[in-house]
């Protein structure tokens, strides 16, 4: 449980170094052993437009943003417009008068405003205005009374290792200048730093965890077209794969990317692509090809708001319908949903196993608020990684076969033996036409029904698979009220339960859905059977998860939606406020 936290927001123009300052602060807090989570809000352009970098520093592990700002550092007037409503009693606001001529101040909340000419100080003392961000870091260090050894370690990892001793020393001096300015010139008041001493931790984004999960799972081919907010996955794989005997291919578009990944999967490589909603839309036909030809492939969808280009750098959970139903005709696919950065790692490993064991496309869904934001988490456990290649036959097994190899042989679970090119005795046809067991094309009506049924049988087998993530349960199982979440809202709702408990509010049982296809109908029915009301929390307009539940379980009268679709993630306090009204 988080009992103490601070929420710090730095706001200014895109391209002004706001995100870089936030990254350095994260490293300082991490070195101090704090729990933390970031929330980046930036426009989809290189320069110009308001951007902000928020850091929640906590006394325990923390996966999500807060709704009220303790410390606001403003480099432009829009910072006041965008964040004034987030300020609370006794907040501190520091602003640079170089760009802010008319700060909109709030009366009656005991908010302290400090005017700090950061740009002017940077040019006067360090010859470059860019050091205003480092001076700002010094203000925060002084405000929170952070031990200088953590500051030096943070700057060392952020700057010294990349830019050398000279630049490191300038930044340390600029930081110390900011500390002294806050103490001696502003004579600013102090905040109590949340006490934590977390050990054996890492500071990572969800996208970084997907990348490491793919490598640990044995991925050796990735093809993608850059798209926010999934680009970091492919960028990292471009660096790591060649060093690990693999290949990364930047395709001309998402259609080519998935087709290339399917080709690699057919050739025997564990393969993947990463994308977001617009890219997933383009991949619809190729997803059908993977399902019909029964070629394993993994697709990572880091969701963002649509339709069309939508809000490329914001967060949403509105691709569920498309992930479940895209592609003409009917094919089995497996759809799983990660709820935090740690699950991004674990579920990526599971996705590769599921793809090969059931020889079908597997879509792993994340979202921008997980993919591009950092959190302090336990170190990833590579010792539990198991690689399961399913019914992929060895050369010896093919040599022992008494009959000619039938690639699409009818089996009890719908999964056929698989061979890859160059294996003696494993020659077969694979294409997107309907086919016989041998792979040869057929239009026979009876065979069409038989092989359609064969493919669909995989979902029943997958539902019982050890690789499919099962629903997770939290809260008070005896409560008559329930919550169902997917994705990042799970951690928000968990803290909301803590808030309600401290306030004497109602208790809730809680279920996190981790797989949408195959859908855990029995588990949801059992959970719903013990509740009078169930609140489904999701970031979309049309209550997609509620409607998916209704397709599988007849509990229409029990479901109540808590929705948000403005591109901004929920905060625990928002959810707690909604749930506190339950009777």
SEGU-800734 format. One line per field, with one value per residue (C-alpha): x, y, z; residue in three letters. Coordinates in steps of 0.05 Angstrom, whole numbers, plus 32768, in hexadecimal, padded with zeros to 4 digits. Layout:
<atoms>
c1	[X / ...]
c2	[Y / ...]
c3	[Z / ...]
code	[ALA / ...]
</atoms>
This chain:
<atoms>
c1	[8000 / 8017 / 8011 / 803A / 8047 / 8058 / 8042 / 8070 / 8060 / 808F / 806B / 8084 / 808B / 809B / 80E5 / 80F6 / 8119 / 80DE / 80E0 / 812C / 8127 / 80F2 / 811D / 8157 / 8129 / 8110 / 8157 / 8165 / 8125 / 8136 / 817C / 815B / 8133 / 80EF / 80B3 / 809E / 8074 / 8075 / 803F / 8054 / 8025 / 8042 / 8028 / 8033 / 8065 / 80AF / 80AD / 8077 / 8039 / 8032 / 8054 / 805A / 8080 / 8061 / 8084 / 8061 / 8093 / 8079 / 808D / 807C / 8076 / 804B / 8031 / 8007 / 7FFB / 7FD8 / 7FA1 / 7FBC / 7FFE / 802A / 8061 / 8056 / 8092 / 8079 / 80A0 / 8064 / 8020 / 7FFC / 8017 / 7FE8 / 7FAD / 7FBB / 7FCD / 7FAB / 7F70 / 7FA1 / 7FBF / 7FAB / 7FB1 / 7FF9 / 8014 / 8054 / 8057 / 8099 / 8096 / 80C7 / 80B2 / 80D8 / 809C / 8065 / 804E / 8009 / 8008 / 7FC2 / 7FC7 / 7F95 / 7F7F / 7F66 / 7F8E / 7FCE / 7FF5 / 803C / 8054 / 809E / 80B8 / 80FA / 811D / 8139 / 8149 / 816C / 8194 / 81A9 / 81C3 / 81E5 / 8208 / 8210 / 820D / 81D4 / 818A / 8183 / 81A2 / 8162 / 8148 / 8184 / 817B / 8132 / 8147 / 8171 / 8133 / 810F / 814B / 814E / 8103 / 8103 / 8147 / 8162 / 81A6 / 81DB / 81F6 / 81B5 / 81B7 / 81FE / 81EC / 81AF / 81D5 / 820D / 81DE / 81B8 / 81F1 / 8237 / 8233 / 8219 / 8238 / 8277 / 8296 / 8296 / 824B / 823D / 8263 / 823F / 81FC / 820F / 8225 / 81E4 / 81BD / 81E2 / 81D5 / 818B / 818E / 81AF / 817F / 8143 / 8160 / 8180 / 815A / 8114 / 8119 / 80E7 / 80C3 / 80D2 / 80AA / 80B1 / 80CE / 80A6 / 80D3 / 80E3 / 811D / 810A / 8141 / 814F / 8125 / 8126 / 8109 / 80E7 / 80AF / 807D / 809B / 80DF / 80C1 / 80A1 / 80E4 / 8108 / 80CE / 80D4 / 811F / 8117 / 80E1 / 8110 / 80F6 / 8127 / 8100 / 80DA / 80BC / 8098 / 8087 / 8094 / 8055 / 8047 / 8042 / 8063 / 80A1 / 80D1 / 80C5 / 80DD / 8116 / 8131 / 812A / 8151 / 818A / 8184 / 816F / 81AD / 81D8 / 81B0 / 81AF / 816F / 8156 / 812D / 810B / 80EC / 80B4 / 8094 / 8052 / 802E / 8012 / 8058 / 8070 / 803F / 8046 / 8092 / 8088 / 8059 / 808E / 80C2 / 8092 / 8086 / 80D2 / 80D6 / 80EC / 80C7 / 80AE / 8087 / 8070 / 805E / 802B / 7FF1 / 7FA8 / 7FB1 / 7FE6 / 7FBB / 7F83 / 7FB2 / 7FC7 / 7F80 / 7F88 / 7FCC / 7FB1 / 7F7F / 7FB9 / 7FDD / 7F9E / 7F8D / 7FD4 / 7FDD / 801F / 8033 / 803F / 803D / 801E / 8028 / 7FF3 / 8004 / 7FC0 / 7FB4 / 7F75 / 7F54 / 7F32 / 7F63 / 7FA1 / 7F7B / 7FA9 / 7FEA / 800D / 7FD3 / 7FB5 / 7F76 / 7F59 / 7F2F / 7F4F / 7F2E / 7EF7 / 7F29 / 7F5B / 7F24 / 7EFF / 7F2C / 7F37 / 7F00 / 7EE5 / 7EF0 / 7F34 / 7F4C / 7F7B / 7F92 / 7F8B / 7FAC / 7FB1 / 7FEB / 7FDB / 801F / 8068 / 8078 / 803E / 8057 / 8095 / 8071 / 8039 / 8069 / 808B / 8046 / 8032 / 806B / 805C / 8012 / 8020 / 804B / 8023 / 7FE1 / 7FFE / 7FD6 / 7FDE / 7FE3 / 7FD4 / 7FF1 / 7FCF / 7FF0 / 7FE1 / 8007 / 8003 / 8028 / 8054 / 8075 / 8075 / 80A9 / 809E / 80CA / 80BF / 80DE / 8116 / 80FD / 8101 / 8121 / 8129 / 80DF / 80E0 / 80CC / 80CC / 8096 / 8097 / 805A / 8053 / 8090 / 80AD / 80F7 / 811B / 811D / 80D2 / 80C5 / 80F3 / 80CD / 8089 / 8066 / 803B / 8046 / 8047 / 8003 / 800E / 7FC5 / 7FB6 / 7F76 / 7F85 / 7F5E / 7F71 / 7F71 / 7FBD / 7FE2 / 802B / 8057 / 8095 / 80BF / 80E2 / 8120 / 810A / 810D / 80C8 / 80A5 / 8095 / 804F / 8026 / 8011 / 7FE5 / 7FA7 / 7F78 / 7F4D / 7F72 / 7F76 / 7FA0 / 7FDA / 7FD3 / 7FB9 / 7F80 / 7F39 / 7EF3 / 7ECF / 7E96 / 7E9E / 7EEA / 7EDE / 7EB2 / 7EE2 / 7F20 / 7EFC / 7EE7 / 7F2E / 7F4B / 7F16 / 7F24 / 7F66 / 7F42 / 7F26 / 7F6C / 7F8A / 7F59 / 7F77 / 7FBF / 7FF2 / 800C / 7FCB / 7FCA / 7F90 / 7F64 / 7F81 / 7F59 / 7F60 / 7F38 / 7F01 / 7EE6 / 7EAA / 7E93 / 7E51 / 7E71 / 7EA3 / 7ED4 / 7EEE / 7F2B / 7F5A / 7F9E / 7FB9 / 7F78 / 7F87 / 7FBD / 7F93 / 7F58 / 7F84 / 7F9A / 7F52 / 7F3F / 7F74 / 7F59 / 7F12 / 7F29 / 7F4C / 7F0E / 7EDE / 7EBE / 7E9F / 7EC8 / 7ED0 / 7EE6 / 7F10 / 7F21 / 7F56 / 7F48 / 7F89 / 7F6E / 7F35 / 7F3A / 7F30 / 7F03 / 7F01 / 7EB5 / 7EB2 / 7EDE / 7EB6 / 7E74 / 7E8C / 7EA6 / 7E65 / 7E39 / 7E50 / 7E44 / 7E09 / 7E2C / 7E6C / 7E90 / 7EBA / 7EF0 / 7F0A / 7F28 / 7EF8 / 7EB5 / 7E8C / 7E99 / 7EBC / 7ED0 / 7E8A / 7E6D / 7EA0 / 7E8D / 7E43 / 7E53 / 7E6B / 7E47 / 7DFD / 7E08 / 7DEF / 7DC9 / 7E05 / 7E37 / 7E44 / 7E79 / 7EAB / 7EC7 / 7EFB / 7F11 / 7F31 / 7F77 / 7F8A / 7F92 / 7F67 / 7F85 / 7F76 / 7F52 / 7F23 / 7F10 / 7F09 / 7EDA / 7EAE / 7EAC / 7E9F / 7E59 / 7E46 / 7E0C]
c2	[8000 / 8047 / 8071 / 80AD / 80CB / 810C / 811F / 814D / 816B / 8191 / 81B6 / 81DD / 81DD / 819D / 819D / 81C6 / 818D / 817E / 8133 / 8131 / 8154 / 8123 / 80E7 / 8101 / 810C / 80C4 / 80AA / 80D3 / 80B9 / 8072 / 8076 / 808E / 804D / 806D / 8050 / 8079 / 807C / 80AF / 80CC / 80EF / 811E / 8137 / 814C / 8125 / 8156 / 8161 / 81A8 / 81D6 / 81C9 / 81BD / 8180 / 8168 / 8132 / 811C / 80F1 / 80D0 / 80C0 / 808E / 8067 / 8026 / 8008 / 8035 / 802A / 8067 / 80B1 / 80DB / 810E / 8147 / 816A / 817B / 819F / 81C1 / 81DE / 8208 / 8220 / 823B / 825A / 821D / 81F7 / 8220 / 8214 / 81C9 / 81BA / 81EF / 81C0 / 818B / 81B7 / 81AA / 81CC / 81E0 / 81CF / 81F2 / 8213 / 822C / 8251 / 8274 / 82BC / 82BA / 8299 / 82A3 / 82EB / 82DF / 82A3 / 828E / 8285 / 8264 / 8285 / 8264 / 8223 / 8239 / 822C / 8249 / 8269 / 8276 / 829E / 8280 / 829E / 825A / 826C / 82AC / 8289 / 8252 / 8282 / 82B0 / 8278 / 823F / 8262 / 8237 / 823B / 81EF / 81EB / 820A / 81C2 / 81AD / 81EA / 81D5 / 8190 / 81B2 / 81D6 / 8194 / 8173 / 81AC / 81AC / 8162 / 8163 / 8129 / 810E / 8127 / 80E1 / 80CC / 810B / 80FC / 80B3 / 80C8 / 80FB / 80C9 / 8096 / 80CA / 80F4 / 80DF / 809B / 80BA / 80FF / 80FC / 811B / 8163 / 8167 / 8140 / 8172 / 81AD / 818D / 817E / 81C6 / 81DF / 81B1 / 81CB / 8212 / 8202 / 81E4 / 8222 / 8250 / 822D / 822E / 8274 / 829E / 8281 / 826A / 8235 / 8206 / 81BC / 817E / 813D / 8109 / 80C7 / 8095 / 8055 / 8026 / 7FF8 / 7FC8 / 7F9A / 7FC5 / 7FDF / 801E / 800B / 801A / 7FE7 / 7FEB / 7FDA / 7F9E / 7F86 / 7F8A / 7F61 / 7F30 / 7F24 / 7F18 / 7EEA / 7EC3 / 7EB6 / 7EE9 / 7EED / 7F16 / 7F57 / 7F81 / 7FC2 / 8007 / 803F / 8056 / 8078 / 8060 / 801E / 8037 / 802C / 7FE1 / 7FDB / 800E / 7FE3 / 7FA3 / 7FC3 / 7FC9 / 7F87 / 7F55 / 7F58 / 7F4D / 7F0F / 7EEC / 7F0D / 7F3E / 7F7E / 7F98 / 7FDD / 7FD1 / 8003 / 7FFD / 7FD3 / 7FA4 / 7F91 / 7F8D / 7F58 / 7F32 / 7F30 / 7F18 / 7EE1 / 7ECC / 7EC8 / 7E9F / 7E6F / 7E68 / 7E53 / 7E93 / 7EAF / 7EF0 / 7F2E / 7F73 / 7FAF / 7FE4 / 800E / 8015 / 8030 / 7FFC / 7FC4 / 7FDA / 7FD2 / 7F8D / 7F70 / 7F47 / 7F2C / 7F17 / 7EED / 7ECF / 7EBB / 7E9A / 7E75 / 7E5E / 7E4E / 7E74 / 7E8E / 7ED8 / 7F0A / 7F4F / 7F84 / 7FBB / 7FF7 / 801A / 8064 / 808D / 8089 / 808D / 8099 / 80BD / 80D0 / 80E3 / 80C0 / 80D0 / 80C5 / 8087 / 805F / 8018 / 8017 / 7FE2 / 7FA6 / 7F9C / 7FA1 / 7F71 / 7F3D / 7F42 / 7F61 / 7F38 / 7F22 / 7EDD / 7EB8 / 7EA3 / 7E91 / 7EC3 / 7ECD / 7F11 / 7F21 / 7F63 / 7F7B / 7FA5 / 7FC1 / 7FC1 / 7F80 / 7F5D / 7F79 / 7F4D / 7F0F / 7F12 / 7F1D / 7EDB / 7EBA / 7ED8 / 7EB6 / 7E73 / 7E79 / 7E8C / 7E4E / 7E1D / 7E30 / 7E46 / 7E86 / 7ED1 / 7EEA / 7F33 / 7F50 / 7F91 / 7FC9 / 8014 / 8055 / 8062 / 801F / 801E / 8062 / 8070 / 8059 / 8035 / 8017 / 7FCC / 7F8C / 7F73 / 7F47 / 7EFD / 7EDB / 7E99 / 7E89 / 7E92 / 7E52 / 7E4B / 7E1B / 7E10 / 7DE3 / 7DAF / 7DC6 / 7D85 / 7D75 / 7D55 / 7D13 / 7D15 / 7D23 / 7CEA / 7CB9 / 7CCC / 7C92 / 7CBC / 7CF8 / 7D38 / 7D5A / 7DA1 / 7DAD / 7D68 / 7D63 / 7D5A / 7D59 / 7DA0 / 7DBF / 7DC9 / 7DA4 / 7D8D / 7DC3 / 7DC2 / 7DFA / 7E02 / 7DD8 / 7D9F / 7D5D / 7D3E / 7D7E / 7D9B / 7DBA / 7DF2 / 7E2E / 7E65 / 7E8F / 7E63 / 7E2F / 7DED / 7DA3 / 7D83 / 7D84 / 7DCE / 7DC6 / 7DF5 / 7DDC / 7DF8 / 7DB9 / 7DCF / 7D96 / 7DA0 / 7DEB / 7DDE / 7DAA / 7DD5 / 7E13 / 7DEA / 7DD0 / 7E16 / 7E2D / 7DF3 / 7E16 / 7E49 / 7E14 / 7DF6 / 7E3B / 7E4A / 7E11 / 7E21 / 7E2F / 7E67 / 7E8E / 7EC3 / 7EB7 / 7EEC / 7F0B / 7F1A / 7F50 / 7F73 / 7F56 / 7F16 / 7F18 / 7F5C / 7F61 / 7F96 / 7F84 / 7FA6 / 7F8C / 7FAC / 7FA2 / 7FC1 / 7FFC / 800A / 7FCE / 7FF0 / 8030 / 8009 / 7FE5 / 8026 / 8040 / 8005 / 801B / 8062 / 8049 / 801D / 8056 / 8082 / 804D / 8044 / 8006 / 7FC7 / 7FA7 / 7F65 / 7F70 / 7F47 / 7F58 / 7F3B / 7F26 / 7F00 / 7F14 / 7EDA / 7EA5 / 7EC8 / 7EAE / 7EA7 / 7E76 / 7EA2 / 7EE1 / 7EBD / 7EA4 / 7EE9 / 7F0B / 7ED7 / 7EEF / 7F3A / 7F68 / 7F9D / 7F9C / 7FDA / 7FD4 / 8008 / 8018 / 804F / 8051 / 806F / 8032 / 8005 / 7FD0 / 7FA2 / 7FA4 / 7F91 / 7F59 / 7F3E / 7F40 / 7F17 / 7EDE / 7EE3 / 7EF7 / 7F2B / 7F69 / 7F85 / 7F82 / 7FA8 / 7FF3 / 8018 / 804B / 806A / 809D / 80AC / 80F1 / 80D5 / 80DC / 80A0 / 8097 / 80A7 / 807D / 80B7 / 80BE / 8075 / 8078 / 80B4 / 808D / 804F / 8074 / 8084 / 803A / 8023]
c3	[8000 / 7FF0 / 802E / 8018 / 7FD4 / 7FB0 / 7F6B / 7F44 / 7F00 / 7ED1 / 7E99 / 7E5D / 7E11 / 7DEC / 7DDA / 7E17 / 7E3C / 7E6A / 7E5E / 7E67 / 7EAA / 7EBF / 7EAB / 7ED6 / 7F11 / 7F0A / 7F0E / 7F4D / 7F6F / 7F59 / 7F77 / 7FB8 / 7FBA / 7FAE / 7F8D / 7F52 / 7F14 / 7EDB / 7EB1 / 7E71 / 7E4D / 7E0B / 7DC7 / 7D87 / 7D6A / 7D70 / 7D8C / 7DA6 / 7DCE / 7E17 / 7E35 / 7E7C / 7EA2 / 7EE4 / 7F17 / 7F52 / 7F88 / 7FBC / 7FFA / 7FD7 / 7F91 / 7F66 / 7F1F / 7F11 / 7F12 / 7F47 / 7F3B / 7F67 / 7F5E / 7F9A / 7F73 / 7F2F / 7F09 / 7ED0 / 7E93 / 7E6C / 7E7A / 7E61 / 7E9C / 7EC8 / 7E9A / 7E95 / 7EDE / 7F0A / 7F16 / 7F2F / 7F66 / 7FAD / 7FF1 / 8001 / 7FBC / 7FA4 / 7F5F / 7F42 / 7F00 / 7ED1 / 7EC2 / 7E80 / 7E5F / 7E93 / 7E97 / 7EB3 / 7EE1 / 7EF4 / 7F3F / 7F6C / 7FAD / 7FEC / 7FE8 / 800A / 7FCA / 7FCB / 7F8A / 7F7D / 7F42 / 7F2A / 7EEC / 7ED8 / 7E8F / 7EA3 / 7EDA / 7EAB / 7E76 / 7EA8 / 7ED0 / 7E9E / 7E5A / 7E40 / 7E4D / 7E4B / 7E90 / 7EAB / 7EB0 / 7EDB / 7F08 / 7F0F / 7F24 / 7F5A / 7F73 / 7F7C / 7F9D / 7FCF / 7FD9 / 7FEB / 800E / 7FE5 / 7FF8 / 7FC7 / 7FBC / 7F9A / 7F70 / 7F58 / 7F4A / 7F23 / 7EF9 / 7EEE / 7ECF / 7EA8 / 7E8E / 7EA1 / 7E81 / 7E40 / 7E3A / 7E63 / 7EA1 / 7E8A / 7E7B / 7EBB / 7EE5 / 7EC5 / 7ED4 / 7F1C / 7F26 / 7F07 / 7F35 / 7F72 / 7F5A / 7F59 / 7F9E / 7FBB / 7F95 / 7FB4 / 7FFB / 7FFA / 7FC7 / 7FC5 / 800D / 7FF9 / 8028 / 8029 / 801A / 803E / 800F / 8012 / 8036 / 8010 / 800A / 7FD1 / 7FBC / 7F82 / 7F54 / 7F0D / 7EEE / 7EAD / 7E7C / 7E63 / 7E1E / 7E3A / 7E5E / 7E1D / 7DFB / 7E30 / 7E33 / 7DE8 / 7DEC / 7E28 / 7E03 / 7DC9 / 7D97 / 7D5D / 7D2A / 7D31 / 7CFA / 7D07 / 7CEE / 7D21 / 7D43 / 7D86 / 7DBC / 7DA8 / 7D84 / 7DBE / 7DBB / 7D73 / 7D7E / 7DB7 / 7D8F / 7D56 / 7D88 / 7DAD / 7D79 / 7D4C / 7D8B / 7D9B / 7D58 / 7D41 / 7D0D / 7D11 / 7CD2 / 7CCA / 7C99 / 7C6A / 7C8F / 7CC2 / 7C8E / 7C77 / 7CBF / 7CD3 / 7C92 / 7C9C / 7CE4 / 7CCB / 7C98 / 7CCF / 7CF9 / 7CBF / 7CB9 / 7D02 / 7D25 / 7D60 / 7D41 / 7D54 / 7D41 / 7D6C / 7D5C / 7D74 / 7D5E / 7D18 / 7D09 / 7D25 / 7CF7 / 7CBB / 7CD2 / 7CD1 / 7C91 / 7CA5 / 7CE9 / 7CC1 / 7C99 / 7CD9 / 7CF3 / 7CB3 / 7CA4 / 7CEE / 7CF3 / 7D38 / 7D40 / 7D7A / 7D72 / 7DA7 / 7DA8 / 7DD4 / 7DD2 / 7DC7 / 7DBA / 7D75 / 7D46 / 7D0D / 7D25 / 7D65 / 7D9E / 7D8E / 7DD0 / 7E00 / 7E1F / 7E15 / 7E16 / 7DD8 / 7DAA / 7DCC / 7D98 / 7D60 / 7D80 / 7D8B / 7D49 / 7D13 / 7CD4 / 7CA5 / 7CB3 / 7CF3 / 7D0E / 7D54 / 7D73 / 7DBB / 7DDB / 7E1E / 7E44 / 7E70 / 7EAD / 7EBE / 7EA8 / 7ECC / 7EA9 / 7E67 / 7E71 / 7E8A / 7E57 / 7E1D / 7E2F / 7E34 / 7DF1 / 7DCC / 7DEC / 7DDD / 7D95 / 7D88 / 7DB3 / 7D90 / 7D4D / 7D48 / 7D4F / 7D96 / 7DA5 / 7DE5 / 7DF8 / 7E20 / 7E21 / 7E1D / 7E68 / 7E74 / 7E36 / 7E3B / 7E85 / 7EB7 / 7EF8 / 7F2E / 7F30 / 7F49 / 7F1D / 7EE4 / 7EF2 / 7EB6 / 7EDC / 7ED2 / 7E87 / 7E64 / 7E18 / 7DFE / 7DB3 / 7DB3 / 7D7D / 7D54 / 7D3C / 7D3E / 7D03 / 7D29 / 7D35 / 7CEB / 7CD7 / 7D03 / 7CE6 / 7CC6 / 7C98 / 7C6C / 7C94 / 7C99 / 7CAF / 7CC2 / 7CDE / 7D06 / 7D4F / 7D90 / 7DA4 / 7D5E / 7D5F / 7D29 / 7D27 / 7D09 / 7CDF / 7CC2 / 7C7F / 7C73 / 7CA0 / 7C7B / 7C78 / 7C8D / 7C49 / 7C47 / 7C2A / 7C54 / 7C39 / 7C46 / 7C1E / 7C3F / 7C3D / 7C4B / 7C81 / 7C4F / 7C43 / 7BFD / 7BEA / 7BF0 / 7BE7 / 7BFF / 7C2E / 7C5F / 7C64 / 7C6E / 7CAB / 7CC6 / 7CC3 / 7CDC / 7D19 / 7D20 / 7D24 / 7D55 / 7D84 / 7D96 / 7DC1 / 7DF0 / 7DF6 / 7E01 / 7E39 / 7E61 / 7E4F / 7E85 / 7E59 / 7E58 / 7E8F / 7EBE / 7EDF / 7F1E / 7F5D / 7F92 / 7FC8 / 7FF5 / 7FD7 / 8006 / 7FEC / 7FC7 / 7F9A / 7F64 / 7F35 / 7EF3 / 7ED3 / 7E99 / 7E8C / 7EB2 / 7ED7 / 7F02 / 7F2B / 7F2E / 7F4A / 7F7C / 7F9B / 7F97 / 7FC4 / 7FF6 / 7FF5 / 8001 / 803A / 805E / 8054 / 806E / 802A / 800B / 8000 / 7FBB / 7F9E / 7F60 / 7F22 / 7EED / 7EA9 / 7E88 / 7E4C / 7E1E / 7DED / 7E03 / 7E34 / 7E7C / 7E7D / 7EB8 / 7EE3 / 7ED3 / 7EDF / 7F23 / 7F37 / 7F20 / 7F42 / 7F86 / 7F78 / 7F76 / 7F4D / 7F23 / 7F0C / 7ECD / 7EC8 / 7E82 / 7E57 / 7E1C / 7E0B / 7DF8 / 7E34 / 7E0A / 7E43 / 7E60 / 7E1C / 7E13 / 7E57 / 7E43 / 7E05 / 7E31 / 7E73 / 7E7E / 7EB4 / 7E90 / 7ECB / 7EFA / 7ED0 / 7ED9 / 7EB2 / 7ECA / 7E8B / 7E77 / 7E30 / 7E2E / 7E23 / 7E6D / 7E9A / 7ED8 / 7F1B / 7F59 / 7F7A / 7F3E / 7F42 / 7F8D / 7F87 / 7F56 / 7F81 / 7FC1 / 7FA9 / 7FA4 / 7FCF]
code	[UNK / UNK / UNK / UNK / UNK / UNK / UNK / UNK / UNK / UNK / UNK / UNK / UNK / UNK / UNK / UNK / UNK / UNK / UNK / UNK / UNK / UNK / UNK / UNK / UNK / UNK / UNK / UNK / UNK / UNK / UNK / UNK / UNK / UNK / UNK / UNK / UNK / UNK / UNK / UNK / UNK / UNK / UNK / UNK / UNK / UNK / UNK / UNK / UNK / UNK / UNK / UNK / UNK / UNK / UNK / UNK / UNK / UNK / UNK / UNK / UNK / UNK / UNK / UNK / UNK / UNK / UNK / UNK / UNK / UNK / UNK / UNK / UNK / UNK / UNK / UNK / UNK / UNK / UNK / UNK / UNK / UNK / UNK / UNK / UNK / UNK / UNK / UNK / UNK / UNK / UNK / UNK / UNK / UNK / UNK / UNK / UNK / UNK / UNK / UNK / UNK / UNK / UNK / UNK / UNK / UNK / UNK / UNK / UNK / UNK / UNK / UNK / UNK / UNK / UNK / UNK / UNK / UNK / UNK / UNK / UNK / UNK / UNK / UNK / UNK / UNK / UNK / UNK / UNK / UNK / UNK / UNK / UNK / UNK / UNK / UNK / UNK / UNK / UNK / UNK / UNK / UNK / UNK / UNK / UNK / UNK / UNK / UNK / UNK / UNK / UNK / UNK / UNK / UNK / UNK / UNK / UNK / UNK / UNK / UNK / UNK / UNK / UNK / UNK / UNK / UNK / UNK / UNK / UNK / UNK / UNK / UNK / UNK / UNK / UNK / UNK / UNK / UNK / UNK / UNK / UNK / UNK / UNK / UNK / UNK / UNK / UNK / UNK / UNK / UNK / UNK / UNK / UNK / UNK / UNK / UNK / UNK / UNK / UNK / UNK / UNK / UNK / UNK / UNK / UNK / UNK / UNK / UNK / UNK / UNK / UNK / UNK / UNK / UNK / UNK / UNK / UNK / UNK / UNK / UNK / UNK / UNK / UNK / UNK / UNK / UNK / UNK / UNK / UNK / UNK / UNK / UNK / UNK / UNK / UNK / UNK / UNK / UNK / UNK / UNK / UNK / UNK / UNK / UNK / UNK / UNK / UNK / UNK / UNK / UNK / UNK / UNK / UNK / UNK / UNK / UNK / UNK / UNK / UNK / UNK / UNK / UNK / UNK / UNK / UNK / UNK / UNK / UNK / UNK / UNK / UNK / UNK / UNK / UNK / UNK / UNK / UNK / UNK / UNK / UNK / UNK / UNK / UNK / UNK / UNK / UNK / UNK / UNK / UNK / UNK / UNK / UNK / UNK / UNK / UNK / UNK / UNK / UNK / UNK / UNK / UNK / UNK / UNK / UNK / UNK / UNK / UNK / UNK / UNK / UNK / UNK / UNK / UNK / UNK / UNK / UNK / UNK / UNK / UNK / UNK / UNK / UNK / UNK / UNK / UNK / UNK / UNK / UNK / UNK / UNK / UNK / UNK / UNK / UNK / UNK / UNK / UNK / UNK / UNK / UNK / UNK / UNK / UNK / UNK / UNK / UNK / UNK / UNK / UNK / UNK / UNK / UNK / UNK / UNK / UNK / UNK / UNK / UNK / UNK / UNK / UNK / UNK / UNK / UNK / UNK / UNK / UNK / UNK / UNK / UNK / UNK / UNK / UNK / UNK / UNK / UNK / UNK / UNK / UNK / UNK / UNK / UNK / UNK / UNK / UNK / UNK / UNK / UNK / UNK / UNK / UNK / UNK / UNK / UNK / UNK / UNK / UNK / UNK / UNK / UNK / UNK / UNK / UNK / UNK / UNK / UNK / UNK / UNK / UNK / UNK / UNK / UNK / UNK / UNK / UNK / UNK / UNK / UNK / UNK / UNK / UNK / UNK / UNK / UNK / UNK / UNK / UNK / UNK / UNK / UNK / UNK / UNK / UNK / UNK / UNK / UNK / UNK / UNK / UNK / UNK / UNK / UNK / UNK / UNK / UNK / UNK / UNK / UNK / UNK / UNK / UNK / UNK / UNK / UNK / UNK / UNK / UNK / UNK / UNK / UNK / UNK / UNK / UNK / UNK / UNK / UNK / UNK / UNK / UNK / UNK / UNK / UNK / UNK / UNK / UNK / UNK / UNK / UNK / UNK / UNK / UNK / UNK / UNK / UNK / UNK / UNK / UNK / UNK / UNK / UNK / UNK / UNK / UNK / UNK / UNK / UNK / UNK / UNK / UNK / UNK / UNK / UNK / UNK / UNK / UNK / UNK / UNK / UNK / UNK / UNK / UNK / UNK / UNK / UNK / UNK / UNK / UNK / UNK / UNK / UNK / UNK / UNK / UNK / UNK / UNK / UNK / UNK / UNK / UNK / UNK / UNK / UNK / UNK / UNK / UNK / UNK / UNK / UNK / UNK / UNK / UNK / UNK / UNK / UNK / UNK / UNK / UNK / UNK / UNK / UNK / UNK / UNK / UNK / UNK / UNK / UNK / UNK / UNK / UNK / UNK / UNK / UNK / UNK / UNK / UNK / UNK / UNK / UNK / UNK / UNK / UNK / UNK / UNK / UNK / UNK / UNK / UNK / UNK / UNK / UNK / UNK / UNK / UNK]
</atoms>
